[in-house]
């Protein structure tokens, strides 16, 4: 029995290390590329943090524990913003059967993350995909509504020139600049603003055989 347990533990460590290498390789983007690709000017960020939904996050972001858990970290941040206390990445995953090694191997799909979110809230969780640029514009305007929270699934490659699929909460839309405020849950990126059309292009891509999109929690 001891041999079986030791073998199982070794396999778990191997899988975890392999997954860490895999997801790190998929998501690494140089700091200079990040800085040049999006807007993080102090003035615009200060204005963005004053948007109605952004204020509910209290300028605090729980960053993902490893490169594969952006989805659960995004859900935890959204739940905290609507007053659901004690929400962490681990709490969001508890009882879901997902990411039991501590890593979400190959990440979670939009539909899988919706399922995770539904297990920990009575709020409506809606998957939105396959929408037009105009429909995306309408959702971004509504992202300032205090009774709505959005999580976006997009590919970093379109915005940063490298990187893979990613989840992060949307904290609002800065209309005068036509920019979306993204609370990036990766600590290397931190919150940033980006032109609405560029964010739509990054979302309007495929993850496997399905389009990426938005989670709407209300």
N, C-alpha and C positions, 0 to 999 in steps of 0.2 A: 504493500500500500504506500509506504514511504517513497518507493521508487516511482510509483505512478504520480504521486503528488509533486515530487521534484521535477519529473518530466513535464507535467502540466504547467508548473510555475515557469520552467525554462521556456516552454512554448509561448506562454503569455508574454514574457519579457521580449522574446524574439519578435513576436507579432507587433508588440507595441513599438519596439525600436524600428522595425521595418516600416511601420506606418508613419512614424515620426519622420523618417528619412524621406519617404514618399511624398507626404504632404508638404514638407519644407521645400523640397525640390520643386514642387508645383507652384508655390506661392511667393518665392523670393523675388523682390523688386528692389533695385538700388535706391537709397534714400534720395539721391539727386533726381532720379526719374519720378519719384513720388512728388517731390516738391515742385517740379516743373509741370506736372500733369494736371494738378488741381489747384484750387485757390484756398489759401489759409491765411490771408491777410488779417491782421488783428482787427481792423475796422469792420470788415465784412463778417468775421466770425462773431464779433460782439453783437452786431445787429441780428445775426442768425440765432444766437442764443436767447434773444428776446422774443422770438416768435412764440405763439401761444403753446404749441405742443413742445417745442424745444425747452421751454421753461420748466416743464414737468419732469425733465430729466435732471434738473438742478446742476447742470454743467458737469455731471458725473457719468462716466461710462465704465461698466464692468468689462474689462478686456478678456478675450478668449484665453483659455489656459494653454492651448496648443493650437497649431495651425489648422486642425481639422474641426474645431468646435465653434466656428463662427455662427452657425445656426442656433444652437442652444444658448450661446451667449447673447445673441440678438433678442431671442424670446425673453430671456431673463431681464434684460434692460427694459424692454417694452412693458413687461408685467410690473416692474418696479415703478415705472412712470405712471401707471394707472392705480398705484396704491396697494398693490399686492405685495405684502411684506415677506421678507425672508427668501426672496427669489434669487437663486444663484444658478449658475450653469448646471451644477450637480443636481439641484432641486428640480430643475426643468426636466432632466433626464431620468430622474428617479421613477422606477416602475414602468418605464416605457420599453425596456428591453433593447434600447439603442445605446451604442457606444459604450458597452459594458467594460471594455479594456481601458477606458479613459480616452480613447481616440475614436472618432467617427470614421471608420475605415472607408476611404474614398469619399468622405463627406456625406451629407444628407441631401436628398433631392427636395425640391419645393413641396411636393406632396408629403414626403416623410416628415419634414419639419412641421407642416400643418397638423399632422397626426400627433406629434409630440406636444405641440401647443394646446391642442384640444383636450389632452388628458389632464391639464392643470388649470383650466379656466372654464367658467360658464359663459364666457363671452363668445360671440360668433367669430369664427376663424374662416376666412374665405380665401381660396386660391384664385388669383387673377393672372391669366396668361393669354398670349395671343392677341393682345390689344394693339390698337393703332397708336401712332404718335399723338394724335389729338385726344384719344381716350386717356393716354398716359398723362398728358397735360392736365386734363380734368382731375385725375386722381392726385396729382401733385398740388393743385390748388386746394383740394380737400385735405391734404396732409397737414394743413394748419388748423383743422377742426379738432377741438379738444376731445371729442368723443371717438376719434379715429386714430389708429396707429398702423403704420405701414412698415413692413420689412421687405427689402428688395433683394432679389437674387440676381446677380450680374456677373459678368466675367471681367476680371481685372485687365486682361490683355487689351481690351478695346480702349480703356482709359489710360492705362499706364504702360502699354506696349509689352507687357509681360505679366505672368501670373495666371491663375486659374479661376474657377468659380468661387463666389464669395457671397455671404449674407451680411447685411447690416441694417439697423433701423434707419428710417427716414425721419428727421426731426422737424421738417417743414420746408416750405418753398418761399424763397426770397424773390418776390415778384419784380421788384425794381431792377434786379440784376438778372432775372430769368435763370436763377440757379437753385439747385436742390441741396439741402443741408443733410449730409450723410454722416451718421455717428458710427464711423468705422470702429468695429470691435477689435481690430488688430492694433496693438499698441504701437507698432512701427509706423502705422498710417495716421491714427487718431482722427478726430472729426475734420471733415473738409467740405468744401462747396464745389459744385461742378455744374457746368451748363446743362440745362434740362435735356436738350437734344442729344448730348454726348452720353448722358446716363441712360436715356432710352435705348440708344444704340447698343450699349453694354448689356442691357437687360434683354433686348430683342435678339437673343442668341439661343442656341440649343444646348441643353444638358442631356446627353443621350439622344433619345428620340422625341423629347418634349421641350417646348420653349421654357426658358426661364421666365420669371415674372415677379409678382408681388404677393405678399400675405397681407390681408386686411384684417385687423383685430378690432372689434367694436362691441 
